[in-house]
Amino acid sequence: MHKHKIAFFIDGGYVIRRVRFFHRKYFPHHELKPEHVVTIIYHLVKKHKEALKRDELYRIYYYDAPPLDKQLRFPLPAPGHLTPGTKNCRLEPDYLFQTALHEKLKSFRKLALRMGKLSNSGQWQIKDKVLKDLLSREKQFSDLGNDDFYFSVQQKGVDTRIGVYITTLTLNRYADTIVLMASDADFVPVAKLARTHGIDVVLDPLWGKVDADLQTHIDGKQSFDVVGQLRHIFQHEPEPRPSMTIKDKQALHTVEEVADILNVSRSYLVRLLEQGEIPHHKVGRHRRVRYQDLMDYKTAMDIKRSSALDELSALSWKYDPEY
């Protein structure tokens, strides 16, 4: 086995959604370009290598599907027209962005671009925010326009390809550590397989929510500061400034900010504070937590959770060799 080698498996569609989320929320007036995504990916690779003390990169596997390139008919006619017009997907920003990104990724050493396919069928769907407005009666169906819809089409073969390549890497012992940038429960079987064969599986959901089943079948979860990297790229401070980018150890956080960072409910966090699990003090009537105290608690909980998962894995292997 090649010791201290690390491999990265990236669900491209998921990572793009997460990067766009941070871009849209904190840098709405700056243009996100394909080269920015590449910069962020390599920044995350570097941070994981440093944190895990893995000095040699085996390979980065980036999985995606080609962008939609069809001519579509809109769901509704434009004002003053009797029939819906058409949309050329090849002229859309998403098509141009994805095509340029895939071309850039092909040129990098030790990065393998693996492409799935798009389903032959798809359908127009109402955007989530518009649907909420309709349900709350803030918007009427008669107010809908084509901008309130998006064309939904499923990827095919992306998750399967990731699973096949993780299995191949595991059985041939090409690396001893895998970092998976995804959050889908479909990766549970290959995560179990890799761990059973002695491979460390680390999940980076880019601060996104993780399926509970996947959470129990990894050796650790680690995300890094994407907003800080976007700040470096754009040379501009985020607005508003997210709590996860604050570096001052004496910085004070509100209860809401701490609950958001720990991904727990406000009521649960208040119980932790009242029980003395996390040091805090009051400013007037409001509780405040120092950044360093928050990070100390988070580190302790991560270590405790990792140890518990290791014990669970050992017990499962003892009673179920196929685990």
Buried (B, 14 or more C-beta within 10 A) or exposed (E): EEEBBBBBBBBBBBBBEBBEBBBEEBBEEBEBBBEBBBBBBEBBBEBBBEEBEBEEBBBBBBBBBBBBEBEBEBBBEEEEEEEBEEBEBEEBEEBEBBBBBBEBBEEBEEBEBBBBEBEEEBEBEBEEEBEEBBEEEEBEEEEBEBEBBEBEBEBEBBBEBBBEBBBEBBEEBBBBBBBBBBBBBBBBEBBBBBBBEEBBBBBBBBBBEBBEEBBBBBBBBBBBBBBBBBBEBBEEEBEEEBBBBBEEEEBBBBBEBBBBBBEEEEEEBEEBBEEEEBEBEEEEEEBBBBBEBBEEBBEEEEEEEBEEBEEEBEEBEEEEEEB
